[in-house]
Amino acid sequence: MDTEAQPTERDRSSHPESPGPEERSRFALVARAAEWLPGGRITLTLFVCLAFLLLLNAFVVQPFRIPSGSMEQGLRIEDRVLVNKLAYRFGAQPRRGDVIVFDGTGYFGDADYVKRVVGVGGDHVVCCDREERIEVNGRPVDETSFLHPGDSASSVPFDVVVPSGRLFVLGDHRSDSSDSRDHLGSPGGGMIPVGDVVGRVDWIVWPHTHWTHLTRPSAYARVPAASAEGAHG
């Protein structure tokens, strides 16, 4: 029986079966769609690519243009950046030092803004200490690696505790940035709801000479959690 079964299997493999009903149905559907569209399969391919890009833009990554100098010298006017919209999904939260894009409606203005996270929920943020540095939870932060040359940490003193679920944000070009400092007396106290964050800026993609992958600066690595402030006074 075995010797008779082997040639049968070889014969079956040497003559591929014709597509099944489901495959024929899919092929026919694609063919009909291509015939209906002007340009045929080329137009259909373009539509599929466009749909993919729209889904990518809606859920994964979104390009933004930098309209002002508030984040110089890291992000310059007319830079194009890619915002990672999955960075804070699945339980992740913005962290101190992240550069984010957020919807400022009701807080800053009816537009999207790009700023750096300086304080998260529960943080005590103060400016400035004796050396003109920002303090977060009692720990001074050395911002020289990203602060605009010639700028101080802030010309406006502040002493705030960030409410839970909100963010205290500043521009890197402090003398040319409208940020949480300027809205302390506004609804919400200039603190951005985490739910209004669009995503994290991960890449500068244009111009090509400025192509850069943005990383979280180490300046915030030693900042203690809000609950530990008393230990570091």
MDAnalysis code that builds the backbone (N, CA, C; Angstrom):
import MDAnalysis as mda
import numpy as np

u = mda.Universe.empty(699, n_residues=233, atom_resindex=np.repeat(np.arange(233), 3), trajectory=True)
u.add_TopologyAttr("name", ["N", "CA", "C"] * 233)
u.add_TopologyAttr("resid", np.arange(1, 234))
u.add_TopologyAttr("resname", ["MET", "ASP", "THR", "GLU", "ALA", "GLN", "PRO", "THR", "GLU", "ARG", "ASP", "ARG", "SER", "SER", "HIS", "PRO", "GLU", "SER", "PRO", "GLY", "PRO", "GLU", "GLU", "ARG", "SER", "ARG", "PHE", "ALA", "LEU", "VAL", "ALA", "ARG", "ALA", "ALA", "GLU", "TRP", "LEU", "PRO", "GLY", "GLY", "ARG", "ILE", "THR", "LEU", "THR", "LEU", "PHE", "VAL", "CYS", "LEU", "ALA", "PHE", "LEU", "LEU", "LEU", "LEU", "ASN", "ALA", "PHE", "VAL", "VAL", "GLN", "PRO", "PHE", "ARG", "ILE", "PRO", "SER", "GLY", "SER", "MET", "GLU", "GLN", "GLY", "LEU", "ARG", "ILE", "GLU", "ASP", "ARG", "VAL", "LEU", "VAL", "ASN", "LYS", "LEU", "ALA", "TYR", "ARG", "PHE", "GLY", "ALA", "GLN", "PRO", "ARG", "ARG", "GLY", "ASP", "VAL", "ILE", "VAL", "PHE", "ASP", "GLY", "THR", "GLY", "TYR", "PHE", "GLY", "ASP", "ALA", "ASP", "TYR", "VAL", "LYS", "ARG", "VAL", "VAL", "GLY", "VAL", "GLY", "GLY", "ASP", "HIS", "VAL", "VAL", "CYS", "CYS", "ASP", "ARG", "GLU", "GLU", "ARG", "ILE", "GLU", "VAL", "ASN", "GLY", "ARG", "PRO", "VAL", "ASP", "GLU", "THR", "SER", "PHE", "LEU", "HIS", "PRO", "GLY", "ASP", "SER", "ALA", "SER", "SER", "VAL", "PRO", "PHE", "ASP", "VAL", "VAL", "VAL", "PRO", "SER", "GLY", "ARG", "LEU", "PHE", "VAL", "LEU", "GLY", "ASP", "HIS", "ARG", "SER", "ASP", "SER", "SER", "ASP", "SER", "ARG", "ASP", "HIS", "LEU", "GLY", "SER", "PRO", "GLY", "GLY", "GLY", "MET", "ILE", "PRO", "VAL", "GLY", "ASP", "VAL", "VAL", "GLY", "ARG", "VAL", "ASP", "TRP", "ILE", "VAL", "TRP", "PRO", "HIS", "THR", "HIS", "TRP", "THR", "HIS", "LEU", "THR", "ARG", "PRO", "SER", "ALA", "TYR", "ALA", "ARG", "VAL", "PRO", "ALA", "ALA", "SER", "ALA", "GLU", "GLY", "ALA", "HIS", "GLY"])
u.atoms.positions = np.array([
    [0.830, -1.206, 0.000],
    [0.000, 0.000, 0.000],
    [0.869, 1.263, 0.000],
    [2.012, 1.172, 0.729],
    [2.870, 2.352, 0.804],
    [3.461, 2.691, -0.545],
    [3.900, 1.650, -1.289],
    [4.535, 1.927, -2.581],
    [3.548, 2.506, -3.574],
    [2.273, 2.206, -3.444],
    [1.277, 2.776, -4.352],
    [0.911, 4.208, -3.951],
    [1.016, 4.513, -2.665],
    [0.615, 5.848, -2.205],
    [1.637, 6.901, -2.599],
    [2.931, 6.545, -2.649],
    [3.962, 7.538, -2.914],
    [3.840, 8.183, -4.285],
    [3.695, 7.386, -5.392],
    [3.542, 8.054, -6.702],
    [2.302, 8.929, -6.752],
    [1.255, 8.507, -6.034],
    [0.027, 9.299, -6.024],
    [0.283, 10.678, -5.433],
    [1.063, 10.722, -4.323],
    [1.361, 12.011, -3.706],
    [2.216, 12.875, -4.623],
    [3.189, 12.250, -5.302],
    [4.037, 13.017, -6.226],
    [3.232, 13.563, -7.375],
    [2.318, 12.756, -7.886],
    [1.476, 13.228, -8.994],
    [0.637, 14.413, -8.560],
    [0.147, 14.363, -7.332],
    [-0.726, 15.442, -6.855],
    [0.069, 16.745, -6.748],
    [1.338, 16.658, -6.273],
    [2.128, 17.870, -6.104],
    [2.619, 18.423, -7.431],
    [2.742, 17.568, -8.436],
    [3.252, 18.049, -9.716],
    [2.196, 18.751, -10.541],
    [0.965, 18.712, -10.096],
    [-0.142, 19.414, -10.776],
    [-0.849, 20.284, -9.756],
    [-0.378, 21.518, -9.546],
    [-0.991, 22.386, -8.533],
    [-2.487, 22.504, -8.741],
    [-3.172, 22.472, -7.610],
    [-4.627, 22.587, -7.677],
    [-5.024, 23.987, -8.083],
    [-6.130, 24.101, -8.736],
    [-6.647, 25.412, -9.127],
    [-7.147, 26.129, -7.882],
    [-7.175, 27.480, -7.887],
    [-7.619, 28.227, -6.717],
    [-9.000, 27.783, -6.257],
    [-9.159, 27.780, -4.939],
    [-10.439, 27.404, -4.373],
    [-11.474, 28.496, -4.575],
    [-12.713, 28.233, -4.162],
    [-13.795, 29.209, -4.357],
    [-13.501, 30.554, -3.707],
    [-12.919, 30.548, -2.477],
    [-12.661, 31.817, -1.796],
    [-11.598, 32.627, -2.531],
    [-10.528, 31.939, -2.983],
    [-9.473, 32.657, -3.703],
    [-9.995, 33.213, -5.010],
    [-10.775, 32.393, -5.733],
    [-11.336, 32.884, -7.004],
    [-12.232, 34.085, -6.760],
    [-12.979, 34.076, -5.630],
    [-13.869, 35.181, -5.304],
    [-13.087, 36.463, -5.041],
    [-11.955, 36.325, -4.317],
    [-11.149, 37.508, -4.027],
    [-10.528, 38.065, -5.298],
    [-9.992, 37.145, -6.130],
    [-9.390, 37.602, -7.384],
    [-10.423, 38.304, -8.265],
    [-11.611, 37.755, -8.280],
    [-12.663, 38.350, -9.107],
    [-13.057, 39.717, -8.584],
    [-13.089, 39.863, -7.253],
    [-13.446, 41.150, -6.658],
    [-12.406, 42.210, -7.001],
    [-11.138, 41.846, -6.907],
    [-10.063, 42.787, -7.248],
    [-10.134, 43.155, -8.715],
    [-10.373, 42.153, -9.566],
    [-10.461, 42.410, -11.009],
    [-11.621, 43.345, -11.321],
    [-12.779, 43.124, -10.678],
    [-13.938, 43.992, -10.928],
    [-13.677, 45.411, -10.465],
    [-13.021, 45.545, -9.276],
    [-12.708, 46.882, -8.771],
    [-11.745, 47.598, -9.709],
    [-10.752, 46.872, -10.226],
    [-9.788, 47.471, -11.153],
    [-10.452, 47.902, -12.438],
    [-11.412, 47.122, -12.930],
    [-12.118, 47.466, -14.161],
    [-13.003, 48.692, -13.957],
    [-13.551, 48.829, -12.747],
    [-14.478, 49.942, -12.477],
    [-13.736, 51.267, -12.354],
    [-12.492, 51.224, -11.839],
    [-11.740, 52.455, -11.601],
    [-11.017, 52.916, -12.863],
    [-11.019, 54.223, -13.144],
    [-10.198, 54.749, -14.239],
    [-8.725, 54.498, -13.917],
    [-8.008, 53.956, -14.839],
    [-6.605, 53.649, -14.592],
    [-6.368, 52.229, -14.142],
    [-7.458, 51.492, -13.870],
    [-7.336, 50.074, -13.555],
    [-6.536, 49.782, -12.302],
    [-5.653, 48.783, -12.400],
    [-4.901, 48.299, -11.240],
    [-3.963, 49.356, -10.651],
    [-3.471, 50.253, -11.481],
    [-2.589, 51.306, -10.974],
    [-3.351, 52.201, -10.003],
    [-4.553, 52.621, -10.390],
    [-5.375, 53.462, -9.515],
    [-5.748, 52.715, -8.245],
    [-6.095, 51.440, -8.377],
    [-6.451, 50.633, -7.214],
    [-5.281, 50.533, -6.242],
    [-4.086, 50.334, -6.775],
    [-2.886, 50.262, -5.935],
    [-2.648, 51.571, -5.199],
    [-2.860, 52.684, -5.907],
    [-2.685, 53.992, -5.275],
    [-3.689, 54.200, -4.144],
    [-4.934, 53.764, -4.356],
    [-5.952, 53.884, -3.313],
    [-5.583, 53.053, -2.082],
    [-5.081, 51.866, -2.321],
    [-4.683, 51.001, -1.206],
    [-3.536, 51.631, -0.428],
    [-2.562, 52.184, -1.139],
    [-1.437, 52.846, -0.477],
    [-1.897, 54.059, 0.326],
    [-2.837, 54.827, -0.250],
    [-3.362, 55.995, 0.441],
    [-4.096, 55.587, 1.720],
    [-4.891, 54.534, 1.633],
    [-5.606, 54.052, 2.810],
    [-4.632, 53.617, 3.898],
    [-3.547, 52.961, 3.492],
    [-2.527, 52.534, 4.450],
    [-1.879, 53.737, 5.136],
    [-1.555, 54.770, 4.348],
    [-0.935, 55.963, 4.910],
    [-1.871, 56.681, 5.870],
    [-3.154, 56.727, 5.540],
    [-4.136, 57.368, 6.426],
    [-4.243, 56.625, 7.750],
    [-4.247, 55.303, 7.693],
    [-4.296, 54.509, 8.919],
    [-3.021, 54.714, 9.740],
    [-1.879, 54.764, 9.051],
    [-0.607, 54.988, 9.726],
    [-0.607, 56.342, 10.420],
    [-1.106, 57.359, 9.718],
    [-1.160, 58.711, 10.251],
    [-2.111, 58.808, 11.437],
    [-3.207, 58.068, 11.398],
    [-4.214, 58.154, 12.447],
    [-3.814, 57.426, 13.719],
    [-3.078, 56.331, 13.593],
    [-2.857, 55.482, 14.755],
    [-1.398, 55.249, 15.131],
    [-0.444, 55.482, 14.240],
    [0.927, 55.077, 14.530],
    [1.883, 56.270, 14.570],
    [2.055, 56.956, 13.460],
    [3.006, 58.060, 13.396],
    [2.409, 59.187, 12.563],
    [2.683, 60.428, 12.971],
    [2.094, 61.569, 12.268],
    [3.159, 62.645, 12.067],
    [3.252, 63.179, 10.852],
    [4.223, 64.257, 10.606],
    [3.681, 65.606, 11.082],
    [4.565, 66.453, 11.575],
    [4.214, 67.809, 11.980],
    [5.292, 68.769, 11.485],
    [4.870, 69.999, 11.225],
    [5.803, 71.072, 10.861],
    [5.999, 71.973, 12.075],
    [7.244, 72.344, 12.351],
    [7.542, 73.226, 13.475],
    [7.324, 74.677, 13.020],
    [6.336, 75.386, 13.603],
    [5.974, 76.713, 13.088],
    [6.717, 77.872, 13.753],
    [7.382, 77.626, 14.884],
    [7.996, 78.737, 15.617],
    [9.350, 78.310, 16.171],
    [10.030, 79.267, 16.792],
    [11.354, 78.995, 17.344],
    [11.338, 78.650, 18.822],
    [10.182, 78.273, 19.366],
    [10.081, 78.052, 20.809],
    [10.852, 76.841, 21.308],
    [11.254, 75.937, 20.385],
    [12.001, 74.747, 20.800],
    [13.424, 74.748, 20.239],
    [13.882, 75.914, 19.759],
    [15.261, 75.998, 19.298],
    [16.206, 75.870, 20.494],
    [17.381, 75.305, 20.354],
    [17.946, 75.099, 19.029],
    [17.743, 73.677, 18.521],
    [17.082, 72.830, 19.327],
    [16.846, 71.448, 18.908],
    [15.904, 71.332, 17.730],
    [14.746, 71.989, 17.810],
    [13.761, 71.987, 16.729],
    [13.691, 73.389, 16.147],
    [13.969, 73.496, 14.855],
    [14.026, 74.796, 14.222],
    [12.777, 75.050, 13.377],
    [12.539, 76.313, 13.100],
    [11.384, 76.698, 12.287],
    [11.440, 75.982, 10.942],
    [10.297, 75.403, 10.549],
    [10.121, 74.666, 9.297],
    [10.699, 73.259, 9.331],
    [11.261, 72.822, 10.449],
    [11.631, 71.414, 10.564],
    [10.380, 70.556, 10.444],
    [10.526, 69.373, 9.853],
    [9.446, 68.383, 9.829],
    [9.815, 67.261, 10.790],
    [8.901, 66.950, 11.682],
    [9.170, 65.912, 12.672],
    [8.126, 64.804, 12.569],
    [8.498, 63.624, 13.061],
    [7.565, 62.508, 13.144],
    [7.209, 62.273, 14.599],
    [5.913, 62.218, 14.857],
    [5.404, 62.048, 16.217],
    [4.926, 60.616, 16.398],
    [5.465, 59.962, 17.386],
    [5.110, 58.583, 17.711],
    [3.815, 58.569, 18.513],
    [2.715, 58.170, 17.879],
    [1.407, 58.195, 18.527],
    [1.155, 56.957, 19.385],
    [2.053, 55.995, 19.316],
    [1.931, 54.790, 20.152],
    [2.766, 54.879, 21.419],
    [3.547, 55.971, 21.572],
    [4.486, 56.069, 22.692],
    [3.789, 55.991, 24.046],
    [2.564, 56.537, 24.121],
    [1.877, 56.581, 25.403],
    [0.595, 55.746, 25.404],
    [0.554, 54.778, 24.520],
    [-0.550, 53.828, 24.536],
    [-0.177, 52.647, 25.430],
    [-1.158, 51.837, 25.733],
    [-0.929, 50.589, 26.471],
    [-0.319, 50.842, 27.853],
    [-0.743, 51.953, 28.488],
    [-0.344, 52.200, 29.867],
    [0.869, 53.078, 30.065],
    [1.644, 53.361, 29.020],
    [2.830, 54.221, 29.162],
    [2.398, 55.676, 29.349],
    [3.202, 56.447, 30.060],
    [2.911, 57.841, 30.355],
    [4.069, 58.734, 29.920],
    [3.791, 60.002, 29.596],
    [4.882, 60.935, 29.300],
    [5.839, 61.024, 30.482],
    [7.118, 61.183, 30.181],
    [8.142, 61.262, 31.220],
    [8.876, 62.598, 31.137],
    [9.447, 63.012, 32.240],
    [10.213, 64.258, 32.260],
    [11.308, 64.203, 31.184],
    [11.405, 65.279, 30.421],
    [12.403, 65.354, 29.362],
    [11.879, 65.022, 27.983],
    [10.727, 64.347, 27.900],
    [10.146, 64.028, 26.591],
    [9.725, 65.302, 25.870],
    [9.926, 65.327, 24.559],
    [9.368, 66.391, 23.717],
    [8.061, 65.854, 23.141],
    [6.979, 66.568, 23.408],
    [5.651, 66.079, 23.024],
    [4.920, 67.082, 22.148],
    [3.951, 66.571, 21.399],
    [2.972, 67.407, 20.706],
    [1.637, 67.190, 21.403],
    [0.933, 68.279, 21.686],
    [-0.346, 68.174, 22.384],
    [-1.352, 69.168, 21.814],
    [-2.613, 68.877, 22.041],
    [-3.705, 69.763, 21.640],
    [-3.897, 70.804, 22.735],
    [-3.640, 72.071, 22.396],
    [-3.717, 73.133, 23.394],
    [-5.084, 73.766, 23.547],
    [-6.096, 73.206, 22.904],
    [-7.438, 73.786, 22.966],
    [-7.916, 73.912, 24.412],
    [-8.311, 75.120, 24.785],
    [-8.805, 75.356, 26.134],
    [-7.718, 75.667, 27.139],
    [-6.450, 75.554, 26.744],
    [-5.342, 75.796, 27.656],
    [-4.356, 76.801, 27.077],
    [-3.855, 76.520, 25.870],
    [-2.895, 77.392, 25.215],
    [-3.533, 78.137, 24.041],
    [-4.397, 77.469, 23.321],
    [-5.021, 78.005, 22.118],
    [-5.488, 76.869, 21.249],
    [-6.296, 77.180, 20.248],
    [-6.889, 76.141, 19.402],
    [-5.900, 75.666, 18.340],
    [-4.882, 74.963, 18.772],
    [-3.855, 74.459, 17.858],
    [-3.064, 73.375, 18.569],
    [-2.198, 72.709, 17.806],
    [-1.263, 71.741, 18.379],
    [0.035, 72.455, 18.721],
    [0.649, 72.067, 19.828],
    [1.875, 72.702, 20.293],
    [2.937, 71.641, 20.553],
    [4.196, 72.059, 20.473],
    [5.303, 71.158, 20.792],
    [6.110, 71.783, 21.928],
    [6.302, 71.031, 23.022],
    [7.052, 71.502, 24.189],
    [7.748, 70.319, 24.849],
    [8.580, 70.636, 25.843],
    [9.267, 69.600, 26.609],
    [8.584, 69.416, 27.965],
    [8.408, 68.163, 28.359],
    [7.815, 67.861, 29.667],
    [8.869, 68.110, 30.741],
    [8.533, 69.002, 31.701],
    [9.430, 69.300, 32.804],
    [8.919, 68.680, 34.101],
    [7.603, 68.625, 34.258],
    [7.022, 68.026, 35.451],
    [5.826, 67.165, 35.107],
    [5.699, 66.050, 35.812],
    [4.539, 65.157, 35.636],
    [3.703, 65.192, 36.910],
    [2.579, 64.497, 36.901],
    [1.650, 64.542, 38.016],
    [2.309, 64.301, 39.368],
    [2.090, 65.229, 40.304],
    [2.647, 65.120, 41.650],
    [3.967, 65.843, 41.841],
    [4.636, 66.229, 40.749],
    [5.941, 66.881, 40.851],
    [5.826, 68.294, 41.415],
    [6.831, 68.683, 42.186],
    [6.974, 70.050, 42.685],
    [8.059, 70.721, 41.853],
    [7.658, 71.684, 41.032],
    [8.580, 72.336, 40.100],
    [8.791, 73.780, 40.540],
    [10.048, 74.169, 40.714],
    [10.384, 75.496, 41.228],
    [11.453, 76.134, 40.350],
    [11.348, 77.421, 40.150],
    [12.402, 78.180, 39.491],
    [12.527, 79.533, 40.190],
    [13.726, 79.867, 40.556],
    [14.932, 79.086, 40.259],
    [15.737, 78.952, 41.547],
    [16.753, 78.066, 41.531],
    [17.599, 77.946, 42.705],
    [18.698, 79.008, 42.648],
    [19.657, 78.949, 43.561],
    [20.696, 79.987, 43.641],
    [21.571, 80.023, 42.391],
    [21.638, 78.922, 41.682],
    [22.431, 78.880, 40.454],
    [21.563, 79.032, 39.211],
    [20.347, 79.559, 39.393],
    [19.424, 79.836, 38.295],
    [19.024, 78.569, 37.540],
    [18.842, 77.478, 38.259],
    [18.388, 76.219, 37.668],
    [16.986, 75.891, 38.142],
    [16.253, 75.157, 37.306],
    [14.955, 74.638, 37.723],
    [15.183, 73.483, 38.695],
    [14.313, 73.395, 39.693],
    [14.337, 72.268, 40.608],
    [13.055, 71.470, 40.449],
    [13.188, 70.145, 40.396],
    [12.033, 69.259, 40.352],
    [12.145, 68.297, 41.530],
    [11.162, 68.365, 42.407],
    [11.161, 67.534, 43.619],
    [12.443, 67.699, 44.424],
    [12.902, 68.954, 44.515],
    [14.079, 69.273, 45.309],
    [15.403, 69.032, 44.629],
    [15.399, 68.518, 43.407],
    [16.645, 68.208, 42.697],
    [16.848, 69.200, 41.548],
    [17.985, 69.923, 41.522],
    [18.241, 70.844, 40.408],
    [18.470, 70.070, 39.110],
    [18.021, 70.649, 38.014],
    [18.135, 70.023, 36.696],
    [19.068, 70.856, 35.827],
    [20.129, 70.230, 35.331],
    [21.075, 70.901, 34.440],
    [20.545, 70.791, 33.011],
    [20.017, 71.901, 32.485],
    [19.387, 71.902, 31.171],
    [20.311, 72.404, 30.067],
    [21.592, 72.567, 30.355],
    [22.487, 73.203, 29.378],
    [22.612, 72.424, 28.068],
    [22.345, 71.123, 28.079],
    [22.506, 70.333, 26.852],
    [21.420, 70.620, 25.821],
    [20.287, 71.183, 26.247],
    [19.212, 71.436, 25.289],
    [18.641, 72.856, 25.361],
    [18.963, 73.598, 26.408],
    [18.447, 74.964, 26.521],
    [19.078, 75.851, 25.451],
    [18.300, 76.770, 24.905],
    [18.817, 77.666, 23.868],
    [19.983, 78.484, 24.418],
    [21.088, 78.570, 23.658],
    [22.258, 79.317, 24.143],
    [21.896, 80.749, 24.523],
    [22.345, 81.151, 25.692],
    [22.088, 82.503, 26.159],
    [20.833, 82.647, 26.995],
    [19.978, 81.640, 26.985],
    [18.743, 81.698, 27.773],
    [18.987, 81.226, 29.205],
    [18.257, 81.830, 30.129],
    [18.227, 81.330, 31.501],
    [17.110, 80.306, 31.616],
    [17.082, 79.594, 32.731],
    [16.036, 78.578, 32.921],
    [14.657, 79.211, 32.845],
    [14.523, 80.413, 33.373],
    [13.262, 81.160, 33.256],
    [13.463, 82.553, 33.824],
    [12.923, 83.535, 33.109],
    [12.938, 84.908, 33.630],
    [11.726, 85.143, 34.522],
    [10.820, 84.174, 34.540],
    [9.611, 84.252, 35.356],
    [9.715, 83.225, 36.476],
    [9.725, 83.657, 37.740],
    [9.789, 82.683, 38.836],
    [8.459, 81.947, 38.976],
    [8.529, 80.686, 39.397],
    [7.306, 79.927, 39.634],
    [7.569, 78.845, 40.669],
    [6.514, 78.436, 41.319],
    [6.573, 77.380, 42.335],
    [5.233, 76.660, 42.267],
    [5.224, 75.491, 41.582],
    [3.957, 74.810, 41.315],
    [4.045, 73.334, 41.677],
    [2.913, 72.780, 42.009],
    [2.771, 71.338, 42.156],
    [1.858, 70.871, 41.029],
    [2.333, 69.943, 40.231],
    [1.585, 69.488, 39.054],
    [0.481, 68.531, 39.495],
    [-0.777, 68.818, 39.144],
    [-1.870, 67.913, 39.517],
    [-1.732, 66.550, 38.846],
    [-2.320, 65.562, 39.443],
    [-2.309, 64.215, 38.863],
    [-2.956, 64.223, 37.490],
    [-2.346, 63.533, 36.533],
    [-2.906, 63.443, 35.191],
    [-2.597, 64.634, 34.314],
    [-1.707, 65.528, 34.791],
    [-1.358, 66.701, 33.997],
    [0.156, 66.838, 33.869],
    [0.576, 67.767, 32.986],
    [1.986, 67.953, 32.688],
    [2.338, 69.432, 32.725],
    [3.519, 69.738, 33.272],
    [4.071, 71.092, 33.222],
    [5.086, 71.105, 32.090],
    [4.871, 71.953, 31.090],
    [5.693, 71.928, 29.880],
    [6.341, 73.282, 29.632],
    [7.563, 73.241, 29.082],
    [8.304, 74.449, 28.738],
    [8.946, 74.283, 27.375],
    [9.157, 75.407, 26.687],
    [9.925, 75.386, 25.451],
    [11.407, 75.461, 25.770],
    [12.246, 74.920, 24.907],
    [13.696, 74.983, 25.126],
    [14.243, 76.393, 24.907],
    [13.572, 77.170, 24.073],
    [13.963, 78.571, 23.859],
    [13.103, 79.415, 24.796],
    [13.522, 79.461, 26.058],
    [12.668, 80.021, 27.110],
    [12.272, 81.474, 26.875],
    [13.156, 82.252, 26.247],
    [12.851, 83.667, 26.014],
    [11.916, 83.862, 24.822],
    [11.606, 82.773, 24.100],
    [10.742, 82.881, 22.913],
    [9.674, 81.796, 22.932],
    [9.217, 81.432, 24.128],
    [8.240, 80.346, 24.249],
    [7.090, 80.752, 25.158],
    [5.884, 80.540, 24.647],
    [4.683, 80.670, 25.474],
    [4.330, 79.268, 25.947],
    [4.445, 79.040, 27.238],
    [4.280, 77.684, 27.765],
    [3.562, 77.712, 29.104],
    [3.760, 76.712, 29.924],
    [3.014, 76.619, 31.182],
    [3.217, 77.833, 32.079],
    [4.378, 78.470, 31.998],
    [4.642, 79.662, 32.827],
    [3.664, 80.787, 32.537],
    [3.267, 80.904, 31.264],
    [2.429, 82.027, 30.846],
    [0.951, 81.788, 31.099],
    [0.609, 80.603, 31.565],
    [-0.805, 80.272, 31.740],
    [-1.113, 79.794, 33.155],
    [-0.265, 80.184, 34.106],
    [-0.477, 79.742, 35.486],
    [-1.792, 80.249, 36.046],
    [-2.255, 81.390, 35.558],
    [-3.520, 81.936, 36.040],
    [-4.717, 81.554, 35.196],
    [-4.486, 80.780, 34.148],
    [-5.570, 80.358, 33.256],
    [-6.236, 79.097, 33.786],
    [-7.389, 78.722, 33.210],
    [-8.015, 77.450, 33.611],
    [-7.038, 76.292, 33.450],
    [-6.919, 75.499, 34.492],
    [-5.972, 74.395, 34.448],
    [-4.572, 74.788, 34.873],
    [-4.339, 76.087, 35.113],
    [-3.049, 76.539, 35.604],
    [-1.889, 76.297, 34.665],
    [-2.162, 76.215, 33.355],
    [-1.096, 75.983, 32.402],
    [-0.632, 74.543, 32.330],
    [-1.304, 73.654, 33.063],
    [-0.925, 72.239, 33.072],
    [-1.727, 71.488, 32.009],
    [-1.055, 70.714, 31.200],
    [-1.678, 70.038, 30.065],
    [-2.197, 68.663, 30.482],
    [-3.467, 68.349, 30.215],
    [-3.964, 66.994, 30.507],
    [-3.221, 65.949, 29.673],
    [-2.839, 64.865, 30.311],
    [-2.147, 63.794, 29.600],
    [-2.990, 63.293, 28.424],
    [-4.311, 63.307, 28.586],
    [-5.199, 62.834, 27.528],
    [-5.169, 63.677, 26.276],
    [-4.624, 64.902, 26.357],
    [-4.552, 65.778, 25.184],
    [-3.219, 65.658, 24.444],
    [-2.357, 64.770, 24.908],
    [-1.069, 64.571, 24.242],
    [-1.272, 63.738, 22.970],
    [-0.799, 64.255, 21.852],
    [-0.896, 63.545, 20.570],
    [0.150, 62.435, 20.507],
    [1.357, 62.738, 20.959],
    [2.420, 61.740, 20.917],
    [3.764, 62.364, 21.231],
    [4.801, 61.550, 21.133],
    [6.168, 61.976, 21.444],
    [6.941, 62.230, 20.148],
    [7.671, 63.329, 20.106],
    [8.493, 63.631, 18.941],
    [9.726, 62.743, 18.986],
    [9.863, 61.853, 18.013],
    [10.981, 60.904, 17.994],
    [12.017, 61.213, 16.927],
    [11.596, 61.840, 15.808],
    [12.526, 62.056, 14.693],
    [12.339, 63.440, 14.085],
    [13.457, 64.056, 13.731],
    [13.450, 65.184, 12.794],
    [13.817, 64.591, 11.441],
    [12.940, 64.735, 10.457],
    [13.158, 64.075, 9.168],
    [13.445, 65.045, 8.023],
    [13.216, 66.336, 8.255],
    [13.492, 67.313, 7.197],
    [13.800, 68.649, 7.829],
    [14.800, 69.366, 7.302],
    [15.631, 69.029, 6.137],
    [16.575, 67.863, 6.438],
    [17.042, 67.208, 5.386],
    [17.832, 65.997, 5.571],
    [19.137, 66.274, 6.309],
    [19.640, 67.518, 6.231],
    [20.870, 67.860, 6.947],
    [20.652, 67.928, 8.454],
    [19.393, 67.959, 8.858],
    [19.048, 68.055, 10.285],
    [18.405, 66.764, 10.786],
    [18.526, 65.705, 9.985],
    [17.925, 64.412, 10.345],
    [18.475, 63.959, 11.700],
    [17.583, 63.754, 12.677],
    [18.017, 63.441, 14.036],
    [16.987, 62.560, 14.731],
    [17.480, 61.627, 15.516],
    [16.616, 60.849, 16.405],
    [16.663, 61.497, 17.782],
    [15.521, 61.950, 18.289],
    [15.466, 62.613, 19.581],
    [15.432, 61.582, 20.707],
    [16.232, 61.812, 21.720],
    [16.249, 60.939, 22.887],
    [15.990, 61.768, 24.141],
    [15.565, 61.117, 25.182],
    [15.294, 61.792, 26.451],
    [16.619, 62.194, 27.095],
    [16.813, 63.486, 27.421],
    [18.085, 63.914, 28.014],
    [18.288, 63.313, 29.400],
    [19.552, 63.077, 29.728],
    [19.869, 62.450, 31.016],
    [19.705, 63.403, 32.194],
    [19.461, 64.691, 31.908],
    [19.361, 65.690, 32.976],
    [18.284, 65.352, 34.003],
    [17.251, 64.630, 33.554],
    [16.138, 64.331, 34.461],
    [16.277, 62.970, 35.145],
    [17.335, 62.246, 34.825],
    [17.452, 60.880, 35.317],
    [17.552, 60.811, 36.842],
    [18.140, 61.822, 37.457],
    [18.343, 61.799, 38.912],
    [17.220, 62.451, 39.692],
    [16.200, 62.954, 38.983],
    [15.073, 63.572, 39.674],
    [14.298, 62.494, 40.425],
    [14.092, 62.660, 41.720],
    [13.367, 61.643, 42.479],
    [11.874, 61.708, 42.197],
    [11.190, 60.633, 42.514],
    [9.735, 60.633, 42.402],
    [9.156, 61.658, 43.368],
    [7.961, 62.126, 43.059],
    [7.344, 63.179, 43.865],
    [7.260, 62.792, 45.333],
    [6.971, 61.551, 45.621],
    [6.815, 61.114, 47.004],
    [8.117, 61.118, 47.780],
    [9.243, 61.165, 47.027],
    [10.552, 61.117, 47.676],
    [11.166, 62.502, 47.874],
    [10.397, 63.555, 47.600],
    [10.959, 64.905, 47.656],
    [11.514, 65.215, 49.028],
    [10.777, 64.809, 50.068],
    [11.201, 65.145, 51.416],
    [12.557, 64.585, 51.751],
    [12.904, 63.426, 51.199],
    [14.180, 62.797, 51.503],
    [15.340, 63.524, 50.854],
    [15.024, 64.306, 49.798],
    [16.107, 64.976, 49.054],
    [16.105, 66.471, 49.309],
    [15.001, 66.963, 50.008],
    [14.801, 68.369, 50.313],
    [15.742, 69.251, 49.612],
])
